C-alpha cells in the first residue's frame, strides 16, 4: 500500500472474465475500481465521475474502439489514461502514443508490471501537475507585478466614476509622495456637485461644504482662469480665506483643471513639499495625471452616453421584437443578396420550419416552382417601386402550400442602394378556405335549385303524363265496353297497365331520390350475393321484356359476394335494367356481367340498342343536365333513375361510367368494393 492506494480507476474492458480478474488485482492494492464494457459507457462514466486514472482496452466489441473512446475522454478531461491491450503490433502501439503518453501495458504481463505502470502513470501525472502549478504561480506573480506597475493606467480605464476618483487621489498620495489630494467635479451648470479627497480626513469637511454650496476658494478661483497648473508656494499666507490654510506649513499646493478637448470636468488640487514648488517636472507629472483623469472621465461620460443609447436601442429592439413576435402577420427580412436575415414566430408557425432552418436561406427555397416564378417577377419589379402587394404561396414543412398576401418594402442604405427588403405576410388559408366553402355552398345551393326544378319538372310533366294516359285509356275502355267491343277494351287495359307501371317506377325513383336529397335513406352495408339481387331486379320487368321480345342474361357468378346495401344495389340494377330495356331494339339481348379487380367488383349492364351519344356520357348522370330521349317504343323518361344510380354508387365508394357508340348499344359499368370497412 502507498500514497496511490486510495485513488480511483475506471477499467474499460468488454470481456467480463478479464475485467473481473483485473479488478480484483487492482482492488487488492487498494484502488477503487469502476468498470465500463464499451467506449460509450466509458465516455459517460468519465463525464459523471471524477476518476483518477483510466485503464483502457483497445478492442471493445462492435462499438467504438478504445482509441476513439480515449480521444473523446481526453478531449474533456485532463486525466492519466493507460492502454491495457493484448496487441503488440508496432503500428498499434505507435497509434496510442499519439493519444496519451502515460503508458501502454500488454495484457498478461503480470501484477508487478501492471501495478508499476499504473504508479508510474500517477507519478508522471502528478509531476506534470506540480510543474503546471509552479508555472501558474509564476505567471500570477508576474501579473501582480504588472498590475502594480500599471495601476495608474488601470484607474484611467475604470468605468465607475466615483471609484476612479477615490482610487486616483489615494494613488497620488501613495505613489507621488503628495501630502494630500482632492478632486471636485462640475455639474452641467459649472458648479461643484461632487468632491473626493485623500490625506486630509475630517479637516476637509469645511472645504467640501463650502465647495458644494457654490463658494470658490482662492486656488480654485485662479485655476478656473487658465489651462495651466496653478502653483501656490505658500498657501498659509496666500489662502487665508481657505479653511485649510493652517494645514500647509512647509507645503505648497498645485491646482489644475480636469480638461479634455473642450470639456472641463472638474479640478484637481494636491499639496507637496515646499522645496518642489518650482519643479517643472512636478507640474508636468500633475498635468499628465490630470489629463489622464480627464480622459478617463471623458471615456466614462462617453460610455455612459453609449450605454444610454444602447439601452434605448435595446428598448427599441425589445419593442420591435415584441411587435414582430406578437403580430399574427408573418415578418420576413432579407438582405441585398436575397438571403434571410430574420423572421418572426408567425413565419415559423406558418411554415413549420424553425428560425434556424430559415435564416441564411432564400425565401425561394420554401416554395414550389410556380410560386418561385411569381416571387421572382415581383422581386424584379421592386426597384421601380418601393412597395409591392401581391399574392403567393409558401410550402409548409409537411408539404402543403400556404397561400399568403405579401406586402413587401425595399430597404435602402445611406447611399440610396438597395440593402434588402422586408415583407409582412398574411396567411390567406382561412380566407381561401372560406372562399372554397362559399363556392361549395353556392354549388350546393345551385344543386338544390336544380333539384327543385327537376322535382317540379317531373311532377308537372313526367308524372302527369302516365296519369293522363290512364285517364284517357280508362275513358276509351268505358266507351268500348258500352259499345260491346271487348277487343279494344283489352288493348286499352294493357296501355293502362303500362302507364301505371311507368308511373309507379317514376314515383319509386322520385321518392328515393327525394329521400337521398334529405339524407333520409340509411346506408346499411352487408355481405350480399349480387347475382341474387340482379335476379330480383330482373323479375320486375317480365311484362316489359315480353312486349319487346327481349332476353336478359345474368352472367354474374352466383357465388360472388360484395359488401353493400341490398336495397340500394337492387335500386341501381333495377334502374340500369329499365334503362337498357327502354333503349333496346325488339328481340335484343341485355347482358349482366361482372369483373373482379383489386379490391373491387365491376358490374356491367350491356344492351344492343340505339346507344348513347358520347356528348351525353357525363350529362346523363348530372342533375342539371336536360337529357331526355324516348325509348325505342316511345317510352318516356325523366332521367332521374340514372342520377339516383350515381348517388347510390358513390354512397358505396364506387364509380359509374358509360361506353357506347351510336346504334351499337350501350354498356354502363359501376364498381363496388368487395370488402370495405363496415
Buried (B, 14 or more C-beta within 10 A) or exposed (E): EEEBEEBEBBBBBBBEEBBEEBBEBBEEBEBBBBBBBBBBBBBEBBEEEEBBBBBBBBEBEEEBBBBBBBBBBBEEBEBBBBBBBEBEEEEBBEBBEEBBEBBBBBBEEEEEEBBBBBBBBBEBBEEBEEEEEEEEEEEEEEEEEEEEEEBBEBBBEBEEBEEBBBBBBBBBBEEBEBBBBBBBBBEEEEEBBBBBBBBBEEBBEEBBEBBBEEEBBBBBEBBBEEEEBBBBEBBBEBBEEBBBBEBBEEBBBBBBBBBBEEEBBBBBBBBBBBEBBEBEEBBEBBBEBBBBBBBBBBBBBEEEEEEEEEEEEEEEEEEEEEEBEEEEBBBBBBBEEEEBEBBBBBBBEBBBBEEEBBBEBBBBEBBEEEBBEBBEEBBEEBEEEEEBEBBBBBBBEEEEBBBBBBBBBBBEEEEEEBEBBBBBBBBBBEEBEEEEEEEEEEEEEEBEEBBEEBBEBBEEEBBEBBEEBBEBBBEBBEEBEEEEEEEBBEBBBEBBEBBBBBBEBBEBBBEBBBEBBEEEBEEEBEEBBBBBBBBBBBEBBEEBBEBBEBEBEBEBEEEBBBBBBBBBBBBBBBBBBBBBBBBBBEEBBBBBBBEEEEEBBBBBBBBBBBBBBEEBBEBBBBBEBEBEBEBBBEBBBBBBBBBBBBBBBEBBBBBBBBBBEEEEBBBBBBBBBBEBEE
